[in-house]
Amino acid sequence: MEGSDTAMIGAVFGAIFGAGFGILGNIFFQLKNQDVQLINDHIDGIYKIDGLAAQYWLGESDNLPALAARISGTMSASGYFLSDAVRLLGNKYTEFRRLDGELYDLITGGSFQTTDHEADFNRATEIIAKCNEMRSLLRNSRWSIYWSR
Amino acid sequence: MDPEILEHEKTMSEAEHMIEISKSFSEYPAGRVDSDGDYNGTRFRQDHLVDALQRAISAGKRLVVSLDGLKSCGSSFLEEAFGGLVRKENFDKKQLLDTLEIKYSEDRLSRFKDSIVRHIKSAKPE
């Protein structure tokens, strides 16, 4: 086999491997971006819950039952993240579950959806702080697992 | 009780009895007492849980509560329904946790199960 043939075969294999790695890399980055987007969506969801729940527990609404319904819907929507959380958050999952449970009880517990409902500033403060803690955990996981800010 | 509701609260086997909250009560249970709405925690506890639990305990069987189909459910409802079993109906916590089996088939409902267990554990008889 002449040197030019060897070079040709090498070039063909190189091109095939290069293309293969390119495709695999593309798939990898697409999957990674999809996972990062799921985390971003949940962070956005926590912002929404945070705003609505603070409004509810600070008593800043003329229509509390309607606000409670919006909170319930937003909380339910955020529950779908639990299906992906184990895979997405790795060793932060246990902490995430703890925080998620605490937030759920804080936001929808006590006098939530009752006629006895009264503003509770302490609860509102705790909700805001806990939502911030949750967002921080999600951002840290996004960075440590996906190297994405 | 409505025969259709009784149909849902059917005996699954000799070993256990099942209550599916979304079918036998509501997909949107909310609140604590009657003034909060028809599908409140006190009503669920009194009409669905207490008798079924007493029967299960005296027969040495488990009571399965299925969360499947719930669209939304506040922690206040769960506290009144399940925490209320300890606070108001004087059930023993350990016996309750041994007898109740909370089931769900979607991960999003795990939040409700965790909350039920927390409420039972933290409740104190009144």
Interface residues (C-beta under 8 A of the other chain):
Chain A: A68 S72 G73 M75 S76 G79 Y80 L82 S83 A85 R97 D100 G101 Y104 D105 I107 T108 G109 G110 S111 F112 Q113 T114 T115 D116
Chain B: Y28 A30 G31 R32 V33 S35 D36 G37 K71 S72 G74 S75 S76 F77 E79 E106 D107 R108 L109 S110 R111 D114 S115 R118
